[in-house]
Amino acid sequence: MVAVIGILIAILYFTIKPVNSPAVIPTPTPVASATPAPSSEPTPTPNEHEGWSVYRNEEYGFEISYPSNYEALDNADNLYGWPNAVVLLYNGGQAYDVVVEAWDSMTEYTSKHPTTETFDVEIKTIGGKFISATNYTNESSNSEIVLTLKGL
C-alpha cells in the first residue's frame, strides 16, 4: 500500500506544475521573409514623352510638350486670326493641331467657345490668366499633347 501511495505521489508531482515555478515559453524561430526590405532610393518615373519637345512661355508661365515632328508657331504671321493664341502646334495638313490661348476670364473663354463637346480642351489657371490648350483636329495624339499643359 505504501508503494501504491508513493507511485501516486510521483505521478502527481510530475504531472502537476508547482504554483511558484516559472512558465516555460518556447522561443519562436525566425522565418526568412520573401519580401525585400524597402529601398531608400526613389524609383525613377518613366518619361512618357521621351523625345518630345517642350514649348515654354515665360510671359504666361506655362509649358506644353509635343512630338518633335510638330512645329510650335508663335510669331505674328501664324497667330493672325487667333487673337488670344499664344502658340499653335502644327503637324502639317489643313488645320493647326493644338492651339494654346490665354484668356482674362472664363467668361471670355466661354463667350468665344460656348461648347467644347467636340474638342479635347485643358484649361489651367496660371498667373491670373486662363490658359487653354485645345485639340482642333480630334486626333488622339493631339489629346495627349493637350494633357501636358502645365504651369511653370
C-alpha positions in Angstrom: 0.0 0.0 0.0 2.9 2.4 0.8 4.3 1.6 -2.6 1.0 2.5 -4.3 0.8 5.8 -2.5 4.4 6.5 -3.5 3.6 5.9 -7.1 0.6 8.2 -7.0 2.6 10.9 -5.4 5.3 10.6 -8.1 2.7 10.7 -10.8 1.1 13.8 -9.3 4.4 15.5 -8.8 5.4 15.2 -12.4 2.0 16.0 -14.0 1.0 18.9 -11.8 3.2 22.0 -12.1 4.0 23.7 -8.8 2.4 27.1 -8.4 5.7 29.1 -7.9 7.6 27.6 -10.9 8.1 29.9 -13.9 6.3 29.1 -17.1 8.4 27.8 -19.9 7.6 29.5 -23.2 9.2 28.2 -26.4 11.2 30.8 -28.3 9.9 31.3 -31.9 12.2 30.6 -34.7 12.7 33.5 -37.1 11.4 32.8 -40.6 13.1 34.4 -43.6 10.9 37.0 -45.3 10.2 36.7 -49.0 9.6 40.5 -49.2 12.8 42.5 -49.7 13.5 45.4 -47.3 12.3 48.8 -48.6 14.9 50.7 -50.5 15.8 54.2 -49.6 16.4 55.0 -53.2 13.5 56.6 -55.1 12.1 54.6 -58.1 12.6 56.7 -61.3 9.4 57.5 -63.1 9.5 56.6 -66.8 9.4 59.6 -69.1 6.1 59.2 -71.0 7.2 61.8 -73.6 10.8 60.9 -74.3 12.0 62.6 -77.4 9.3 65.2 -77.3 10.0 69.0 -77.4 8.8 71.4 -74.8 7.4 74.8 -75.6 7.9 77.2 -72.6 6.3 80.6 -72.3 7.7 82.7 -69.5 5.3 85.6 -70.2 2.2 83.5 -69.4 4.0 81.0 -67.2 3.2 77.7 -68.9 4.8 74.9 -70.8 3.4 72.2 -73.1 5.1 69.1 -74.6 4.7 68.0 -78.2 6.2 65.4 -80.5 9.4 66.6 -82.2 7.9 66.3 -85.7 5.4 69.2 -84.8 6.2 72.8 -85.1 5.5 75.4 -82.4 4.4 78.5 -84.2 4.2 81.7 -82.1 5.1 84.5 -84.5 2.6 87.2 -85.5 2.2 85.9 -89.1 1.0 82.5 -87.8 -1.1 83.8 -84.9 -3.0 86.2 -87.3 -6.7 85.4 -86.9 -6.2 83.9 -83.5 -6.4 87.0 -81.2 -5.9 85.0 -78.0 -3.4 82.4 -79.3 0.0 82.2 -77.7 1.3 79.2 -79.7 -0.1 76.9 -82.4 1.2 73.4 -82.6 1.2 72.1 -86.2 2.0 68.8 -87.8 1.1 69.6 -91.4 -2.3 69.4 -93.0 -5.1 72.0 -93.3 -5.5 72.9 -89.6 -3.5 73.7 -86.6 -3.4 70.6 -84.4 -3.3 72.2 -80.9 -4.0 75.8 -80.1 -2.9 77.3 -76.8 -4.7 80.6 -75.9 -4.6 83.0 -73.0 -7.8 84.5 -71.5 -8.5 87.1 -68.9 -11.5 85.2 -67.5 -13.6 82.0 -68.0 -16.4 84.2 -69.2 -14.1 85.5 -72.0 -13.2 81.9 -72.9 -16.8 80.6 -72.9 -18.1 83.6 -75.0 -15.6 82.5 -77.7 -16.1 78.8 -77.2 -19.6 78.2 -75.9 -19.3 74.5 -76.2 -16.2 72.2 -76.0 -18.1 68.9 -76.6 -16.4 68.2 -79.9 -12.8 69.1 -78.8 -10.5 67.9 -76.1 -9.6 71.0 -74.0 -7.4 71.5 -71.0 -7.7 74.8 -69.1 -5.4 75.9 -66.3 -5.4 79.0 -64.2 -1.9 80.3 -64.3 -0.7 83.7 -63.1 -4.2 85.1 -63.0 -4.9 84.0 -66.6 -6.8 81.1 -68.0 -4.6 79.1 -70.4 -6.4 76.7 -72.7 -5.0 74.0 -74.9 -7.4 72.7 -77.5 -7.1 69.7 -79.8 -8.7 71.1 -83.0 -8.2 68.0 -85.1 -9.6 65.4 -82.7 -6.5 63.2 -83.3 -5.8 61.1 -80.3 -2.1 62.0 -80.3 -3.2 65.7 -80.0 -5.3 64.8 -77.0 -2.1 63.5 -75.3 -0.4 66.9 -76.1 -3.3 68.8 -74.6 -2.9 66.9 -71.3 0.8 68.0 -71.0 -0.2 71.7 -70.4 1.1 72.9 -67.0 2.3 75.9 -65.2 5.9 76.7 -64.6 
